[in-house]
């Protein structure tokens, strides 16, 4: 997938005019790009469209219209667009109760290294997490992590041919899996691969 450039983005005025329609399109697209693993963890798979929306929203919220500011946002978010041999996702640990979340995060230190994807009968592919910065230490983990799942050519080819995909977590404090992913999610993730 090609990265976004300034030419791909709408200026603030145009985005204000088209935001409702663009947002509806992205929200519909995102329905097939998320996988809930157990009751409290979700993978939100990113692609060019989801990142385009994220950048437009950041520019709008921060009222960024100068070239340097736009380039900074592109630099921050473009790495989250899949490269054709991988899936990239925002991983969120979600608890509505703040104190319950704090207790859970303390128990889940290192969970970001225990999230996996699996194509058919191939070996599990564990996430390469937080390449931009550490979001975990010995005492707790963050509620948000950025992940990359790097696939072999054989795995990518199998997905393109309709192979099933599974996802899961095998951390001592949180073990769960989804096998197989829904066909619409599988097909959406297939589009990320070359």
C-alpha positions in Angstrom: 0.0 0.0 0.0 1.4 3.4 -0.9 2.0 5.9 1.8 0.0 9.1 2.0 1.4 12.5 0.8 0.2 16.0 1.1 -1.5 15.7 -2.3 -3.8 13.0 -0.9 -5.1 15.2 1.9 -8.0 17.7 1.8 -7.4 21.2 3.0 -9.3 22.1 6.2 -12.1 23.9 4.4 -12.7 21.0 1.9 -12.5 18.5 4.8 -15.1 20.4 6.8 -17.4 20.2 3.8 -16.8 16.5 3.1 -16.2 15.2 6.7 -19.6 13.7 7.4 -19.6 11.7 4.1 -15.9 10.7 4.5 -16.4 9.7 8.1 -19.4 7.5 7.3 -17.4 5.7 4.6 -14.5 5.1 7.0 -16.7 3.9 9.8 -18.4 1.4 7.5 -14.9 0.2 6.3 -13.6 -0.2 9.9 -16.4 -2.6 10.7 -14.5 -5.3 8.9 -11.1 -4.3 10.3 -11.5 -5.1 14.0 -11.1 -8.3 16.0 -12.2 -8.5 19.6 -10.1 -11.1 21.4 -11.9 -12.0 24.6 -13.9 -9.4 26.6 -11.3 -6.7 26.9 -8.8 -6.6 24.0 -9.3 -5.5 20.4 -7.1 -5.3 17.4 -8.1 -2.4 15.1 -6.3 -3.1 11.8 -5.1 0.0 10.0 -4.8 0.6 6.2 -4.4 3.6 3.9 -8.1 4.7 4.4 -8.1 4.5 8.2 -4.8 6.4 8.4 -6.0 9.0 5.9 -9.0 9.6 8.2 -6.8 9.7 11.3 -4.6 12.3 9.7 -7.5 14.4 8.5 -9.0 14.4 11.9 -5.7 15.4 13.6 -5.3 18.3 11.1 -8.8 19.4 11.8 -8.6 19.1 15.6 -5.2 20.8 15.8 -6.1 23.3 13.0 -2.9 22.4 11.2 -2.6 23.9 7.8 1.1 24.7 7.4 3.4 22.4 5.4 5.7 21.5 8.2 2.8 20.5 10.5 1.2 18.4 7.8 4.5 16.7 7.1 4.9 15.9 10.8 1.5 14.2 10.9 2.3 12.2 7.8 5.6 11.2 9.3 3.8 10.0 12.5 1.0 8.1 10.8 2.4 6.7 7.5 4.3 3.9 9.3 0.9 2.5 10.4 0.0 1.7 6.7 0.7 -1.9 5.8 3.6 -2.5 3.5 2.1 -5.5 1.5 3.8 -8.2 3.6 2.2 -7.4 6.9 -0.8 -6.3 8.9 -0.6 -3.3 11.1 -2.9 -2.7 14.0 -3.7 -0.6 17.0 -4.2 -2.9 20.0 -6.4 -1.7 22.8 -7.0 -3.0 26.2 -10.5 -1.8 27.1 -12.1 -1.6 30.5 -14.9 0.9 31.3 -14.0 1.0 35.0 -10.8 2.9 35.6 -9.7 1.1 38.7 -10.4 -2.3 37.1 -8.3 -1.2 34.1 -5.4 -0.2 36.3 -5.4 -3.6 38.1 -5.6 -5.4 34.7 -2.8 -3.4 33.1 -0.5 -4.2 36.1 -1.2 -7.9 35.6 -0.7 -7.7 31.8 2.9 -6.4 31.6 4.4 -7.8 28.3 1.0 -8.7 26.8 2.0 -6.8 23.6 4.5 -9.5 22.9 2.0 -12.3 23.3 -0.6 -11.2 20.7 -0.6 -13.4 17.6 -2.1 -14.0 14.2 -2.1 -17.4 12.4 -2.8 -18.2 8.7 -4.3 -21.7 8.3 -1.8 -24.3 9.7 1.3 -22.0 9.4 3.1 -21.1 12.6 1.7 -18.3 14.7 3.1 -14.8 13.9 3.6 -12.8 17.1 3.3 -9.0 17.0 6.3 -6.8 16.7 5.0 -4.1 19.1 5.7 -0.5 19.7 8.5 0.1 17.3 8.3 3.8 17.9 8.6 3.7 21.7 8.2 1.4 24.7 4.7 1.4 26.2 5.3 -1.2 28.9 7.6 -1.8 31.8 8.0 -4.5 34.5 5.1 -3.1 36.6 2.4 -2.5 33.9 1.5 -2.2 30.3 -0.1 0.6 28.3 -3.8 0.3 27.3 -2.7 1.1 23.7 0.0 -0.5 21.5 0.9 -0.3 17.9 1.6 -3.7 16.3 3.0 -5.2 13.1 2.5 -8.8 12.0 5.0 -9.8 9.4 4.0 -12.6 7.1 6.0 -14.9 4.9 5.3 -15.0 1.2 3.7 -18.4 1.6 1.3 -17.1 4.3 0.4 -14.1 2.2 -0.3 -16.3 -0.8 -2.4 -18.6 1.3 -4.5 -15.7 2.6 -4.9 -14.4 -1.0 -6.2 -17.9 -1.9 -8.8 -17.9 0.9 -7.0 -19.5 3.8 -8.5 -19.0 7.2 -7.0 -16.5 9.7 -7.0 -16.8 13.5 -6.0 -14.3 16.2 -5.2 -14.6 19.9 -3.3 -13.8 23.0 -1.4 -16.2 25.1 -0.4 -14.1 28.2 -0.6 -15.7 31.6 -3.1 -13.0 32.7 -5.1 -13.0 29.5 -5.6 -16.0 27.2 -8.1 -16.0 24.4 -8.4 -16.6 20.7 -10.7 -16.1 17.7 -10.7 -18.9 15.2 -11.4 -18.3 12.4 -11.9 -14.6 11.8 -15.2 -13.7 10.1 -15.0 -14.0 6.3 -15.6 -10.2 5.8 -12.7 -9.5 8.2 -10.5 -12.1 6.5 -11.2 -10.6 3.1 -10.5 -7.1 4.3 -7.1 -8.2 5.7 -6.3 -10.0 2.5 -6.5 -6.7 0.7 -3.5 -5.5 2.7 -1.2 -8.1 1.2 0.5 -8.2 -2.2 
